[in-house]
Amino acid sequence: MNQETRPQSRREFWRDHIERSQNENGSDRAYCEMHGLSAATFSNYKKKLGFTPKKKRPNRNEFVQVETKLAVSEGARTLPDARWLAEFVIAIDRQQ
């Protein structure tokens, strides 16, 4: 194998793995562990080949301020319907 074809095949090897990892939900480290790859080398080739980093998922532990308005008089404190609440939570989760 000559010097010119060897780096090309390495680049194609890493490009293929990086592209496949982009379609998975897990981290790059998890992908590398699953496929027996060096995470450091994976990261280096990702930078070298110009791939953008995956978008980080929002931290689910962050608090968001919510302002509530009572539909009934100020003294009445009732919980919302369970089905409505579930649909509301799912809708909020989809927006993040």
C-alpha positions in Angstrom: 0.0 0.0 0.0 1.5 3.3 -0.9 1.5 6.5 1.2 -1.2 8.3 -0.8 -3.9 5.7 -0.6 -3.4 4.9 3.1 -4.5 8.3 4.5 -7.4 8.4 2.1 -8.7 5.0 3.4 -8.3 6.2 7.0 -10.2 9.3 6.2 -13.0 7.3 4.6 -13.1 4.9 7.5 -13.6 7.7 10.0 -15.9 9.7 7.8 -18.2 6.7 7.5 -18.2 6.2 11.3 -18.8 9.9 12.0 -21.7 10.0 9.5 -23.3 7.0 11.0 -22.8 8.4 14.5 -24.7 11.6 13.5 -27.8 9.5 13.0 -27.8 8.0 16.5 -29.2 9.7 19.6 -26.3 8.7 22.0 -23.1 10.5 22.6 -20.0 10.1 20.5 -18.3 8.4 23.4 -21.1 5.8 23.5 -20.9 5.2 19.8 -17.1 4.7 20.0 -17.5 2.2 22.9 -20.1 0.3 21.0 -17.9 0.0 17.9 -14.6 -0.4 19.6 -13.2 2.9 18.4 -10.9 5.4 20.2 -13.0 8.3 21.3 -9.9 10.6 21.1 -9.2 9.6 17.5 -12.8 9.9 16.6 -12.9 13.4 17.9 -9.7 14.4 16.1 -11.0 13.1 12.8 -14.4 14.8 13.4 -12.5 18.1 13.7 -10.1 17.3 10.9 -12.9 16.4 8.5 -15.0 19.5 9.4 -18.0 17.9 11.0 -20.0 20.1 13.3 -20.6 18.9 16.9 -23.9 17.4 17.8 -26.4 19.7 19.3 -26.6 19.1 23.0 -30.0 18.2 24.4 -31.3 20.7 26.9 -30.6 20.0 30.5 -33.8 18.4 31.8 -32.9 19.5 35.3 -33.3 23.2 34.6 -36.3 25.0 36.1 -38.5 27.3 34.0 -40.6 30.0 35.6 -44.3 29.5 34.9 -46.9 32.1 35.5 -50.4 30.6 36.3 -53.8 32.2 36.1 -56.7 30.7 37.9 -59.7 30.1 35.7 -62.1 30.2 38.7 -62.2 32.5 41.7 -58.9 33.0 43.6 -60.1 30.8 46.5 -60.8 27.7 44.4 -57.7 25.5 44.0 -58.3 22.4 41.8 -55.9 20.3 39.8 -56.2 20.3 36.0 -57.6 17.3 34.2 -54.9 14.5 34.0 -55.3 14.0 30.2 -55.0 17.7 29.5 -52.0 17.9 31.8 -50.3 15.0 30.0 -50.9 16.6 26.6 -49.6 19.9 27.9 -46.4 18.3 29.1 -45.8 16.5 25.9 -46.4 19.7 23.9 -43.8 21.6 26.0 -41.3 18.7 25.6 -41.6 18.8 21.8 -40.8 22.5 21.8 -37.5 22.0 23.5 
